Amino acid sequence: NSGGPLVNLYGQVVGINSSKIVTEGYEGMGFAIPVSRAHPIINELLSGGYIKGRTRLGITCREVTKTISAASGLPRGLQISTIDPESGFAGTQAQEGDVITAIEGETVESLREVSNLLLRYAPGDRIKVTLYRPGNNFSGGQELEIEIVLLEDKGETQK
């Protein structure tokens, strides 16, 4: 099933179950992360409590989905709900309510896309973020570009 160890006949952990496809008509297909790939991550978590080198933006946000965009007139992206004081967004023109529409010129419409883009960078890197600032009643907005410094994710996002 999903989650937990995958063991061989001798009780040795050979992987970590991660997901399972379930459908009618057959039992399903399970997937696992090989223990050789999981072991370094497990050791780093045990020794330091987090995975070094991962980045975070230091904001909370919500996705502006296709449905929300159609109803509100906002572009798709991530709408900033709060900006942490230590965030790279703090002290810039960014405001709560702005929508992140691109990072380094690449359009983003979902949290997954932003997360995947951030894998290219390290803590301390400077990146350009394109924001859309809604006007009154969500019309007549403006686009602006800011530069932020990425924070290191030490597990704060999981609290």
Protein Blocks (a to p, Z undefined) as FASTA:
>chain_A
ZZdjdddfkopafbdcfbdcddehiabjcddddfklmmmmmmmmmmnopaehiacehiac
ddddfklmmmnopacddddfbdcfkbmkgopabdehiacfbgehiacfbfklmmmmmmmp
cehiacddddddddehhiaiacddddddddddehjmmZZ
